[in-house]
Amino acid sequence: MSRLKRLVGVLVLLVIFAVWANMRLSAPIAPTMNEPSSIYLEKGASTSSAYEQLAQISQKNGGRLTAFQIKLLAWVSLRANDYKMGEYEFDHTASLSELLTRLSTGKITQRKIRIAEGVTWREIKQAFAKVDLTHDAQDLSMTDLVKVVGITEPNNPQSIEGLIFPDTYLYRKGEKETDILKRAHELLNKKIAPLWEKRAADLPYANEYQALIMASIVEKETGLDADRPMIAAVFVNRLKKGMMLQTDPTVIYGVGEAFKGDLTTEMMRTDTPYNTYTRSGLPPTPIATASLASISAAFNPASSDVLFFVGRGDGSSEFTNNLAAHNAAVNKYILKK
């Protein structure tokens, strides 16, 4: 009889434990937490690190779970295996069961960063510095950066400028900046390959790198997709005729941080490799990231004899094929005569 009582006692304890475990697993781990929180597992961190971080958050926010209890619950629910490094973010509604499942399956929190169209590497680097990445690209020289990112196409460039595709990229906390740049460069190559194969005939580019230089100029000259093929046509026609490109964005890029918002006469006269008023041909590198619309325009410009354009003031441009017509457009839209 005593043996039966002991067996019944054990069964009762098991039932009580099962009820307690189920309640703890299904209840919010930090019910009074006002803002989302997260734990972060370094590479090679033990499971105990996860339990300790979760316990600290729980005890501060109305959950009162200890690291030992979390470890026990992970073990009995068969989710105490090795956990993937990274960040695991959660809010006040998250249960321990949900978090243990995420840990055991490696469902880390993915963050987003946007590389915009028409921005320079300097601007991208500044944006990277503000987020929780491993900042391995910040102090690299341009030559070293090109090597680390693995940029060999197109045409073995010496600069990363304009060779990363503008898009929104997912990343995990602590990921290397250079890893994002690798993905962005690979995406650019994937985007341009079919466009280069189907490019227009008789383009004045020695290779696709020069086409990307043109695309970056088109990107900076207009924000209107409909005008991009015509903008590209202007500069392509100028190159074919041996005319200078005379485009302000290249001058601005060439003077760098000296540009504070106003393009001065002195800047226009300052001879840099990017001053297309003092030097003929394309500048040596792209001047910004280019959208797919600008790349498409550079690879397939409009079929037109236009040589000039001027902004109408509404975001669109007026295109002309001779200087007299251009001057008339300037008088109309700029000088308001």
KOLFI-874657 format. One line per field, with one value per residue (C-alpha): residue number from 1; x, y, z. Coordinates in steps of 0.02 Angstrom, whole numbers. Example, Ala and Ser with C-alpha at 12.3 -4.5 7.8 and 13.67 -1.06 7.14 Angstrom:
BEGIN
i 1	2
east 615	684
north -225	-53
up 390	357
***
This chain:
BEGIN
i 1	2	3	4	5	6	7	8	9	10	11	12	13	14	15	16	17	18	19	20	21	22	23	24	25	26	27	28	29	30	31	32	33	34	35	36	37	38	39	40	41	42	43	44	45	46	47	48	49	50	51	52	53	54	55	56	57	58	59	60	61	62	63	64	65	66	67	68	69	70	71	72	73	74	75	76	77	78	79	80	81	82	83	84	85	86	87	88	89	90	91	92	93	94	95	96	97	98	99	100	101	102	103	104	105	106	107	108	109	110	111	112	113	114	115	116	117	118	119	120	121	122	123	124	125	126	127	128	129	130	131	132	133	134	135	136	137	138	139	140	141	142	143	144	145	146	147	148	149	150	151	152	153	154	155	156	157	158	159	160	161	162	163	164	165	166	167	168	169	170	171	172	173	174	175	176	177	178	179	180	181	182	183	184	185	186	187	188	189	190	191	192	193	194	195	196	197	198	199	200	201	202	203	204	205	206	207	208	209	210	211	212	213	214	215	216	217	218	219	220	221	222	223	224	225	226	227	228	229	230	231	232	233	234	235	236	237	238	239	240	241	242	243	244	245	246	247	248	249	250	251	252	253	254	255	256	257	258	259	260	261	262	263	264	265	266	267	268	269	270	271	272	273	274	275	276	277	278	279	280	281	282	283	284	285	286	287	288	289	290	291	292	293	294	295	296	297	298	299	300	301	302	303	304	305	306	307	308	309	310	311	312	313	314	315	316	317	318	319	320	321	322	323	324	325	326	327	328	329	330	331	332	333	334	335	336	337
east 0	141	219	53	44	219	174	17	120	246	106	27	193	217	43	78	245	164	31	162	274	131	79	256	288	127	125	210	389	389	206	238	372	328	444	516	676	803	939	1097	1201	1382	1466	1503	1394	1320	1135	1157	1190	1017	935	1023	975	794	787	851	719	582	623	624	457	336	383	493	571	747	884	871	683	705	841	729	581	691	751	580	508	653	716	883	991	1129	1062	1111	1208	1116	983	812	691	521	382	276	161	298	288	437	378	383	557	627	560	643	807	805	762	879	743	845	784	821	843	832	946	910	1044	959	975	1091	1200	1389	1496	1532	1345	1322	1467	1389	1223	1311	1399	1231	1166	1219	1334	1514	1600	1738	1725	1738	1927	1972	2055	1960	2087	2070	1881	1871	1977	1880	1712	1782	1743	1823	1679	1645	1820	1925	1876	1980	1831	1672	1578	1422	1455	1325	1142	1020	895	834	945	909	1046	1071	1142	1331	1341	1491	1467	1571	1449	1307	1417	1457	1272	1238	1377	1320	1144	1210	1301	1144	1041	1158	1205	1044	1037	1214	1178	1030	1112	1089	1211	1347	1359	1514	1566	1721	1639	1495	1591	1583	1397	1377	1469	1341	1199	1259	1258	1082	1029	1091	1021	838	717	590	601	515	655	801	816	818	946	1054	1030	1094	1257	1279	1259	1383	1512	1489	1515	1667	1575	1605	1469	1457	1354	1348	1334	1507	1580	1494	1563	1737	1745	1682	1646	1684	1510	1388	1234	1283	1385	1501	1593	1756	1700	1650	1826	1916	1995	1967	1956	1767	1746	1658	1670	1860	1886	1812	1738	1667	1733	1845	1714	1528	1474	1331	1223	1108	930	879	788	949	1051	922	927	1117	1118	972	955	815	836	852	972	952	1107	1039	910	849	735	558	538	415	542	535	656	647	757	831	952	1035	1106	981	834	923	952	768	722	840	758	586	614	764	771	582	598
north 0	119	84	129	289	334	301	407	542	542	550	696	787	753	821	975	1000	976	1105	1227	1199	1224	1384	1452	1406	1483	1641	1803	1803	1991	2045	2222	2269	2434	2425	2281	2206	2082	1961	1941	1783	1805	1677	1522	1578	1440	1411	1474	1648	1648	1588	1719	1861	1803	1786	1963	2034	1926	1973	2159	2151	2048	1873	1818	1671	1620	1559	1385	1378	1431	1299	1166	1216	1216	1041	964	1044	974	1147	1153	1123	1241	1412	1515	1675	1838	1950	1892	2036	2016	2116	2097	1968	1842	1679	1575	1436	1554	1617	1443	1391	1542	1504	1320	1355	1505	1629	1784	1963	2039	2226	2333	2464	2563	2606	2745	2795	2939	2929	2920	2795	2930	2946	2758	2743	2876	2781	2618	2701	2744	2565	2411	2332	2277	2430	2344	2457	2626	2643	2543	2631	2625	2501	2385	2402	2347	2194	2146	2163	2063	2187	2129	2163	2263	2293	2286	2455	2544	2620	2553	2711	2670	2482	2435	2422	2536	2430	2383	2251	2139	2117	2043	2140	2136	2086	2155	2309	2224	2077	2195	2278	2108	2071	2243	2223	2049	2115	2254	2128	2023	2175	2243	2080	2062	2249	2252	2104	2200	2372	2490	2483	2613	2674	2779	2667	2559	2441	2422	2517	2674	2641	2639	2805	2874	2797	2886	3053	3022	2977	3142	3248	3203	3120	3090	2915	2968	3093	2977	2903	3079	3140	2991	3034	3211	3150	3006	3126	3246	3109	3055	3234	3262	3394	3417	3344	3502	3425	3505	3344	3288	3455	3440	3264	3324	3460	3340	3410	3587	3588	3658	3672	3812	3779	3929	4000	3953	3772	3772	3831	3710	3577	3403	3236	3254	3430	3401	3587	3581	3402	3306	3132	3038	3060	2918	2835	2840	2983	2895	2741	2726	2662	2526	2660	2761	2606	2557	2733	2733	2563	2608	2797	2876	2884	3072	3208	3313	3401	3513	3513	3632	3606	3671	3698	3555	3414	3385	3446	3538	3456	3544	3499	3668	3810	3941	3834	3795	3979	4012	3875	3949	4119	4042	3925	3997	4183	4197	4315
up 0	44	-127	-210	-109	-163	-344	-328	-246	-388	-516	-424	-422	-607	-645	-539	-627	-798	-757	-691	-843	-964	-875	-874	-1055	-1120	-1013	-1069	-1007	-972	-959	-892	-1018	-1103	-1253	-1355	-1286	-1352	-1307	-1407	-1423	-1471	-1582	-1477	-1331	-1223	-1199	-1021	-1090	-1169	-1009	-903	-1019	-1028	-839	-812	-928	-852	-672	-714	-804	-701	-759	-613	-707	-653	-768	-691	-721	-902	-925	-848	-957	-1112	-1069	-1035	-1193	-1297	-1348	-1258	-1411	-1471	-1516	-1668	-1638	-1666	-1595	-1537	-1512	-1428	-1347	-1190	-1271	-1310	-1215	-1159	-1275	-1423	-1378	-1351	-1521	-1602	-1513	-1560	-1743	-1760	-1805	-1769	-1783	-1953	-1967	-2123	-2198	-2354	-2481	-2578	-2760	-2797	-2642	-2629	-2536	-2407	-2372	-2365	-2243	-2132	-2133	-2089	-1942	-1862	-1851	-1754	-1882	-1862	-1936	-2033	-2186	-2100	-2100	-2254	-2399	-2562	-2632	-2483	-2483	-2664	-2622	-2465	-2551	-2697	-2834	-2996	-3113	-3210	-3279	-3119	-3046	-2914	-2823	-2746	-2795	-2894	-2889	-2760	-2803	-2711	-2617	-2443	-2364	-2215	-2088	-1916	-1770	-1777	-1960	-2055	-2163	-2297	-2301	-2346	-2477	-2553	-2570	-2643	-2771	-2820	-2845	-2957	-3067	-3077	-3129	-3261	-3349	-3452	-3486	-3552	-3665	-3741	-3745	-3890	-4034	-4061	-3881	-3841	-3695	-3692	-3567	-3446	-3311	-3417	-3442	-3252	-3243	-3365	-3264	-3106	-3198	-3262	-3085	-3016	-3157	-3136	-3018	-3155	-3229	-3389	-3426	-3393	-3571	-3644	-3516	-3564	-3748	-3719	-3642	-3764	-3911	-3831	-3811	-3992	-4052	-3941	-3839	-3653	-3543	-3437	-3298	-3126	-3021	-3075	-3022	-2853	-2830	-2875	-2743	-2610	-2438	-2497	-2574	-2446	-2555	-2674	-2830	-2843	-2993	-2909	-2896	-3079	-3124	-3007	-3115	-3043	-3133	-3112	-3181	-3347	-3387	-3389	-3447	-3591	-3585	-3438	-3261	-3197	-3085	-3054	-2942	-2850	-2842	-2992	-2996	-3118	-3219	-3238	-3281	-3412	-3484	-3496	-3582	-3696	-3715	-3812	-4000	-4018	-4077	-3919	-3850	-3713	-3574	-3442	-3293	-3311	-3126	-3099	-3098	-3286	-3419	-3585	-3718	-3869	-4009	-4041	-3938	-3996	-3941	-3777	-3741	-3775	-3651	-3521	-3543	-3523	-3377	-3283	-3320	-3339	-3486
***
